[in-house]
């Protein structure tokens, strides 16, 4: 038995939490226009303070379980990929197991990954399900970047949105196996980092712009170097691997993590891809971390997925960490976007 | 060289005439920032099929230095 992607749902803060980068207070009008043109992010959504990313993932998972009438005792695993867990410990996945009414026999744990987290998560959940013959599994992936970003830090403030996703995976006799390429490179650990933790301690002292060690640091140039050099290699590897068995394989679409327009365009150019084959949700939602790939899949709607599709999914970022997956989808259910008020 | 100068003009959205001797990280014609860096890398990739690294830009002083580096990479 293999594993198939059965359903995808996503939840985001409602429209009233939308912030336009065209009004960002620390840039001039010309700089804002240029930012939107180059980075491609016009709007972002920062949800209310009392919402954690697990609330978005919970809403998305509930939507799948209810709308598709999934028997909750058939869900044998829930993995929560996040960098903004409810607590430092215990794992939020255990709370989600209870909130979602899943049995005590459910495997539940968190994975600390960001933008590569959805594709890594697919590899983790599907491998365990296959090994243990689990009927249904839930991969929940999402972050609340609004909680880790200093609003007056120009290098990070305009990039991210809060979002959560849920992906139902199911055992299926006819499904084709996923093809993977998963990687890591700790030499780039400092490229995307929140410094606070048990190594550096928890220093609450803000600097002159109000930024603390609890806030996210980004090195944009280093991320560009990493993405443009590594991602084309990883995608090519998976596609060539698939074509060695099936030379006529056509890829319908490439779902890249949504980080930055100019970065994704350059990766596409290296791979010789047309932009029409690379769906984007950057303009409306910006970088939604590990939820960006499912959110972009959802943006194409049910009709697109009514047809059998060969799709490449590629997540990359914090770690550094990156993973590409080739999946064949059939009858994948796309649920309506949930907007939390 | 003209192609590279066009890459610069587009990336930095500058109107002034740029010359090959321009010390591009330290001049009044260009406001050098991370968006400019990203766009320049993208433009050079598109025009020359060469991916510039942050270190390549750090080690280049003038536009001509960068041009020579691109030509070396292009040959590889």
HADDOCK unambig.tbl for C-alpha pairs under 7 A between the chains (distance, minus, plus):
assign (segid A and resid 38 and name CA) (segid B and resid 35 and name CA) 6.98 0.50 0.50
assign (segid A and resid 38 and name CA) (segid B and resid 39 and name CA) 6.88 0.50 0.50
assign (segid A and resid 220 and name CA) (segid B and resid 34 and name CA) 6.83 0.50 0.50
assign (segid A and resid 221 and name CA) (segid B and resid 34 and name CA) 6.81 0.50 0.50
assign (segid A and resid 221 and name CA) (segid B and resid 54 and name CA) 5.96 0.50 0.50
assign (segid A and resid 222 and name CA) (segid B and resid 54 and name CA) 6.78 0.50 0.50
assign (segid A and resid 225 and name CA) (segid B and resid 53 and name CA) 5.60 0.50 0.50
assign (segid A and resid 225 and name CA) (segid B and resid 54 and name CA) 6.75 0.50 0.50
assign (segid A and resid 262 and name CA) (segid B and resid 38 and name CA) 6.81 0.50 0.50
assign (segid A and resid 262 and name CA) (segid B and resid 39 and name CA) 6.63 0.50 0.50
assign (segid A and resid 262 and name CA) (segid B and resid 42 and name CA) 6.50 0.50 0.50
assign (segid A and resid 266 and name CA) (segid B and resid 42 and name CA) 5.51 0.50 0.50
